[in-house]
Amino acid sequence: MSISFHCKCLIPTTLSAGEFNMGGGNVIDDEAGHKIRVRHRRLYADLIVLDPVMTEGTPDWLWLSTGVKALDHCIERLYTTGNQPAIDAPVLAAAEMIFTHLPKSRESDNDSEARLQCLIAAWMSMMGAPNFATGLSHAIGHILGVKYSVGHGYTSCVTQPYVMEFNRAVSADKQALLARSAGLNTRGMSAETSAEAVARAVDDFVLGMGLPTASGTWRFPSLIFRRSHDWF
């Protein structure tokens, strides 16, 4: 069978960075209740245009929550199994850009510079993606997203600070690297104390964006977490 492919130009309007997935994307099997990966070398984007003006019509909740998703990409690429040191610098820089510019973009829908910096940060958050997986926050997010129709931006708002706490015993040194990105002064602190401060900063950042968190306005039925636990 012959399939004709045309040039694929993508212009993102959110910060989820799905356009940078290598070789395709995902579709949802509604009956089975899970995602199916679709991969083909000819499904790659030929051109991705980061145009902040095109994002001005994106609803605030979607723009901001996917910004937290991009931050989630940064954090989990930093301490995931198989982490590569060459990826640390770009994802730490991307995290700092998100902490700095996402609040600015919230203050003004037409702050093109802040929006552009967020788009660039989302791109940088995906560096290294083909070489290693993310982690528990993304895995739980996939369950909540498909089974309970929760947007992946919102799932990161809920899961990330708690996953950081869960992983702290084995990744405190990596998590502590995020202190500067978050604007924290952790000089003289141990790696564990610094990592704890970073997790609090992430939670405070989400709340400051007016987004739901498990410790604030958002509540999931305990059944979700039992199902998640069973799945893992």
N, C-alpha and C positions, 0 to 999 in steps of 0.2 A: 504494500500500500504506500502510495506517495503522499506525503504531507507537506504542504506549503507553509513556510514560516515567514513572517514579515518582521521588519525591524521593530524592536520593542523598546519604546521610550516610556519610562516611568517617572511620574512627578508626585512624590509623596506629600500627603496632607496631614500626616500624623508623625509621631516619633517612635513608632513601634519597630521601624527599620526592617520590616518584612521584605521590602524591595531588594535588600542586600542578601537575602537567602540565596545560596549558591545552587542553581540548577532547578529552580521550581518553587514549590510551596506546599501547602497542605489543604486538604478538603476534609469535610466532616461527614462521617457516616452516621446519619441521624438514627438509623435503626440500631446499629451496634453501639452507638454512643461513644465513639472515639475518633481520633484524627487519623487520616491516611496521608502519608508523605507521597508527593509526586515529584520525581526527579528525572530530568533529561537535560543533556548539555545544550540543547537548542531552546530551552526555556529560560536561559539566562537573560537578564536585561541587557540590551545593547547600549543603552544610555539611561542614566539616572540624573534628573535635573533637580537640584535643591533650590527651590524658588520660594522664599518666605512669603511673598505676596499671595501665593496659592494656598497658604495655610490660614489666612486671615478669616476665612469662613468656617473653619473647623470649630465645632462646639468646644467651649472651654474645658468641659469635663473630659472630653476625648483627647484633646491636645495635652492637657496636664497629666492625665493618668498614663498616657503612652510615654510621656517624658519620664515618669517613674519607672515604666517598663524598660526604657533605655538605661536608666540608672541600675536597674536590676541586671541587665546584660553586663554592665561594667563590673559590678560587684561579684557576680558569679563567675565571670571569666577570670577574675583575679585569683580566686582561691579554689576553683574547681580541680578535680583530679585531672592530671595531664596538662596543667597550666604551663605555659611557656614564658620564660622571663622576658622575651622580646615583646610580649603583648602587654606587660604591666604598664609601661610608659603611656601608650595611647589610651588605655582604658582609664587610667588614673586621671589623665588630662581630660578625657571625655566626662568623667564624673564631676570634676571641678567645673567644667563648662555648664553642666546641667544644674549643679547647685547654684551657680552664679546667674545664669541667664533664664532659666525657667521661671523664677519669680518675676523677673523683669517683663517677660512675655505675658505674664498674667496681668500685670499692672496696665498694659496697653496692648490692645489687639494689633495695632499697626506699628509696633516697634520692630521694624524689619531686621535690624541688626541682631536683636536678642533672639528672634525666631530663626535667623540664619545660623547663629551659633548653636542653637538647640538642634537644628537639622544636621549640622556637621558633627556634633557630639553623638547623635544617634548613629550616624555612619561609623564613627570611630568605635562605638561600643560593640560593633559587630566584627571588629578585627580579630582574626584567629578563629572565627566561627567554624570554618570547615575542618579545623584540625582537632577540636575537642569540644565536648558537650558543655552545657551549663551545669545546673545543679538542682537541688531540691525545690527551690522557690519556683523554678520553671516547671518542674515535674508536677508539683501540686497545682500550679496554675492551669496546666493542661487538663487536669481532672475537673477542676472547678469550672473552667471555661466550657468544656464540651458537655459535661453532665448537668451543669446548673446554669448555663448561659450567662456566665459572668465574664465581662470583658477582661482581656489579659492585662490591660493597664490596671484595672481594679484589683486583679488577683495579686499583682506585685505590691500594690499598696498594703494589702492585708498580710502577705506572707513574708516579705523580705526581712523586716527587722527580727522576726521570730526565727527565721531560718538562720540568720546571722548568729543569734544567740545559741541556737542548737549546735551550730558548727564551730563555735568559738574555741572549744577545747583543742581542736585540731587545726585551726586556721587563724588564731589570734594575731600572729605576726603579719599575715597578709591583710587581714581586716584593718589592722592598725595603720597600714599605709594609706588608708582612705582619710585619715584625720585631716591632712592638709587639704585634700580635695573638698572636704566638708567645712573648711574654715576653722578647724579646732586647733587649739594650742595644747598639745599633749606632752610637751617636754617634761621629762622626769617621770612620766608614767610608765608602768609596765605595759607589755604588749596586750595583756588581758584587759587591763583597765582602759587602755586606749581603744581597744576593740569594742568594749562595752559602751564607751562614749560615742563611738561612731554609730553603733546600732540605734542609740537614743536619738542621735542627730538625724538619721534617716527617718525614724518615726516622726520626729518633730517637723521635718521637712514636708512629709506627706500631709500631716495635719495643717501645716501652714499654707499648703496649696488648696485647702478646703476640700480635700479628698477623704474618703472613708478609710478607716483602718480598723483592725480587730480590737484595738484598745480605745477607739473613739466611737464613731457613729455607726460603723458597719458591724453587723452580726450575721454569722453563718450558723445554721443548725449544727449541733454536735454530730449529727449523722454524717455530715460531709467529712468531718475529720476522721470519723471511724472508717468510712469508706476509703479515705486517702491512706490511712494507716494500713488497712487491709491490703490495698493495692501495692504498697511498698514492701 
